[in-house]
Amino acid sequence: MSKEEAQVLIVDDNEELCQMLSHSLEREGISAQIAYEGETALKMIRSRMYEIMLLDLRMPGMDGMEVLRRTREIDQDLTVIMITAYVDTGNAVKAIKEGAYDFLAKPFDNDEMVRVVGRALADRELKRKLRY
């Protein structure tokens, strides 16, 4: 799958950050959609196929760890990259154990985020090829 075909879901309650991430990805030719809270994100995942989800750890209502757990029930193959301003090694380890692909600490450089998403897309493509 090319970057141009990839679908990324950004889930964060910070509207400004979501817009910035979306624009950064779209400049790279990667399509991005936004959900500002967990329940909306889960509805979107049920109705559409995404390759990557950028998921905030702390959000009002349903937090990122709960969204991650519920996402695994809907789509085992969705690559989830956790993002948070509250860096805690315990949370990072817990997220990885729950199936997160990576963990980015806010504030992060947009180039770093694009590199992580690009690496995740390349890893997904390799796994897909190895299955067939």
C-alpha positions in Angstrom: 0.0 0.0 0.0 1.3 3.4 -0.9 1.3 6.4 1.4 -1.4 7.9 -0.8 -3.7 5.0 -0.1 -3.2 5.0 3.7 -5.9 6.1 6.0 -4.9 7.6 9.4 -7.3 8.3 12.2 -6.2 11.0 14.7 -7.9 10.9 18.1 -7.2 13.7 20.5 -9.3 16.2 22.4 -7.0 19.1 21.4 -8.5 20.4 18.2 -5.4 22.6 17.3 -3.1 19.6 17.6 -5.4 17.4 15.5 -5.5 20.0 12.7 -1.7 20.3 12.8 -1.1 16.6 12.7 -3.7 16.2 9.9 -2.0 18.9 7.8 1.5 17.4 8.4 0.3 14.0 7.2 -1.6 15.4 4.2 1.5 17.3 3.1 3.1 13.8 2.9 0.3 12.5 0.8 -1.3 10.6 3.7 -5.1 10.9 4.2 -6.1 11.8 7.8 -9.4 12.0 9.6 -10.1 13.3 13.1 -12.1 12.2 16.1 -12.0 14.4 19.2 -13.1 11.7 21.6 -12.9 8.0 22.1 -16.5 7.0 21.4 -16.5 8.8 18.0 -13.2 7.1 17.1 -14.7 3.7 17.8 -17.7 4.4 15.6 -15.3 5.5 12.8 -13.2 2.3 13.2 -16.4 0.2 13.0 -17.4 1.9 9.8 -14.1 2.3 7.9 -10.7 0.7 7.5 -7.8 2.6 8.9 -4.1 1.6 8.7 -2.9 3.8 11.6 -4.4 5.5 14.6 -2.7 8.3 16.4 -4.3 8.1 19.9 -4.0 10.5 22.8 -3.6 8.8 26.2 -5.5 11.3 28.3 -8.9 12.5 27.0 -12.1 13.4 28.8 -14.6 10.6 29.0 -13.0 7.4 27.6 -9.2 7.6 27.9 -6.8 6.3 25.3 -6.0 3.0 27.0 -9.8 2.1 27.0 -10.0 3.2 23.3 -6.9 1.0 22.6 -8.5 -2.1 24.3 -11.8 -1.6 22.5 -10.1 -1.0 19.2 -8.3 -4.4 19.5 -11.8 -6.0 19.8 -12.9 -4.3 16.5 -9.7 -4.4 14.4 -6.7 -6.4 15.5 -4.6 -5.2 12.6 -5.0 -1.4 13.2 -1.6 0.0 14.1 -2.0 2.3 17.1 0.6 5.0 18.0 -0.1 6.5 21.4 0.6 10.2 22.0 0.7 12.0 25.3 2.0 15.0 27.2 2.2 12.9 30.3 5.2 10.7 29.8 5.2 7.8 32.2 7.3 4.7 31.6 4.6 2.6 33.2 1.9 3.9 30.8 4.2 3.4 27.8 4.9 -0.2 28.8 1.2 -0.8 29.5 0.2 0.6 26.1 2.8 -1.5 24.3 1.6 -4.6 26.1 -2.0 -3.7 25.1 -0.9 -3.7 21.5 0.3 -0.2 20.7 2.9 0.1 18.0 4.8 3.1 19.5 4.5 5.9 22.0 5.3 9.6 21.2 5.7 12.2 23.9 4.2 15.6 23.3 5.5 18.0 22.3 7.0 16.0 19.4 8.5 17.2 16.2 6.1 16.9 13.2 8.9 15.3 11.2 9.3 12.7 14.0 5.6 11.9 13.9 5.7 11.6 10.1 8.7 9.2 10.3 7.0 7.0 12.9 3.8 6.9 10.8 5.9 6.1 7.7 7.8 3.3 9.5 4.4 1.9 10.8 3.0 1.9 7.3 6.2 0.1 6.0 5.9 -2.5 8.7 2.3 -3.1 7.9 3.1 -3.6 4.3 5.9 -6.1 5.1 3.6 -8.1 7.4 0.9 -8.1 4.7 3.4 -9.4 2.1 4.7 -12.1 4.5 1.1 -13.4 5.0 0.8 -14.0 1.3 
